[in-house]
């Protein structure tokens, strides 16, 4: 029987948090967004960001030195003055960092870790060490969020920083799936916002509880392909999946098909799925009708693959986490209860 994962000590106002580029760099490309994230940590959350050397590096350098990123992360966990680690942003090479990590240096010094996307690699690694972490709260784009969308994100980040549980979580009133317009010198957040119809509870008969595991769909697939996930430790958990930058229906099918063939999908009591971004960062602009059609096909493809591999598994669609805005920093490793009758989700 697996031991319950350790929740690192909650933060307090005035605590130091390490800001580390454990994936890509961002400061050289978008310094205004980088500085805005630091400002929010200081002024909105009253935390003291400590910028580590990697946060100043560009992506090319960081990709050439995964061992430096690993060492900084371990040093931050070991530093008694550092109470949390905030990732700068995502990327696509964090997988190469994992072999440079020393398990005991992290396990013996539990520290709260925040990030999404490529940072799924570290979330899974920490989960397998028996440590809880938070899928959200990285500098760009979470902590640089603006206006009304920021309120929902920051309300939940407040709990992820300063509490032991997210408690009851509810769907946001509105959302956006556009990307913030970033330049070197400014952040322009004039994204279109849509009314949120809420979360869809599908294939449920009763409420389901379990420890939460997961992150970005693509990264989970990469980790399985490279043998970085111990699937023996997943029985009875609830899987969280979300996709970045509007992957094609074919890509989603192939990723889930491989997960099913590995017996991965069948391990879980339920699955929660983040609302997809409906338009890629680099690509032709879609009409609202095209976005809605993509959204519908995305969910239908997931239903088809669940039906093929684990037809009794319930799913909650369109939850506010991942690459969507606003978002909840999911408490990975925390216990979550899915209540279909109340259309409610609660961490305990």
PyMOL commands that set and color helices and strands:
alter all, ss='L'
color gray80, all
select helices_A, chain A and resi 31-43+53-56+59-64+66-78+94-100+103-107+117-129+139-143+147-162+217-225+231-233+249-261+265-267+288-309
alter helices_A, ss='H'
color red, helices_A
select strands_A, chain A and resi 16-20+48-51+82-87+112-115+133-135+168-169+174-175+181-182+187-188+194-195+200-202+208-216+238-242+270-274+314-319+330-332+335-339+344-347
alter strands_A, ss='S'
color yellow, strands_A
deselect
rebuild
show_as cartoon
